[in-house]
Amino acid sequence: MLGRSVGLTDEEMAAMADWDTTQLFDDTDKLVLRYAEVLTRENRVSNALYAELAARFSPEEIMELCVTVGLSGLVNRVHSTFLTDVDDSTRAQVGDGAFCPIGR
């Protein structure tokens, strides 16, 4: 549902597991997805990756991206730890829609 709220299609959400090879995302999308994966998995951003981000985004936009990725990680970890169920309202809106299958 969050993906849909920012304009992602079901096809794009389903393709996120293969974000680096799909034709659905442009170079900026792929940079953001690579950053999110690196920050989530390694918790460290190289100078080279930061330079790529800085070439496309302002410092304020990079900060917003960092906070968004970090907050998403926090929320996902809480849901994973406590095995939270999707509430009926959300289930009614999402149904059997696509999900983001990140995890290689």
N, C-alpha and C positions, 0 to 999 in steps of 0.2 A: 504494500500500500504506500509506503514511503516513496519508493521509486516512481510509482505512478503520480504521486503528488508533485514531483519535480519534473514530470514530463517524459519519464522513461516508458518505453513500450514494453509489453510482455516479452517480445523478441529480444530486446536489448538486455532486459534483466536476465533472461535465460542464457544469453551469450557472455555474461560476465566471467564465467569460469574460463573462457578462452578469449579474454579481452584483447590480448596481444596479437591474435591472428584473425579476428573477425573483421569484416569490412563495415560493420555497423557503427564503429566509433572512429572519429577523426583523430588526428595527431594530438590535439589538446586533451580530448577525452582519454586517450591512451596514456598520456603523461600523468593525468590525475589518477587514473586507476593504478598505474605503476607506483606512484607515490603512496597511495593508500595501502597497497600490498606491502611495499617495503617498510613503511612505518609500522604497520600491524605486525608483520612477521619478525622484523629485525630491530625495531624500535631505535633505528639509527638512520639518518639521512646523509648520504655522502655529499661532499662539496659539489661533485659533478651533477648530481640530481638536483640539489638546491639551485645550482646555476641554471639548469634547464627550466625550473619553475620560475626563477627570477626573470628569465628572458620573456616569459609569457604573462606573468602575474605581478601585481604590485605587492609590496610587503604586507599591506593590509589584507589582500586577497589570499596570500599564502598563510597568514595567521588564521583567517577564517577557515581555510581548507584544513589546516592542522587541527583546529578545535573540532571541526565537523568529523574528521576521521577519528580523532581521539574519543569524542563523545559516543560515536557509533560503536567503537570497540568496547567502551564501558558498558553500554546498554546490552550489547550482544553477550558479554561475559556474565552479566547479571542473569539474563534469560537462560543462558546455558547452565549456570550453576544451579538455579532453582527450578529448571525445567518448566518454566511458566507456560501456561496454555494461552492460546489466542482467545480473547473474549468473543462472545457471540456477535457483537456489533461488528468487530473487525472481520470475523469469519464470514459474515453476511456480505461485507463489501469486497473482500478479497476472493472468497470462494476457492476455486481450484486454480487460481491465477499463477502465473510464473513467479518463481522466487529467484533470488540471487545465489547461485550455487558456487560461491567462491570457496576454493580449497583444493589445492593441487596435490 
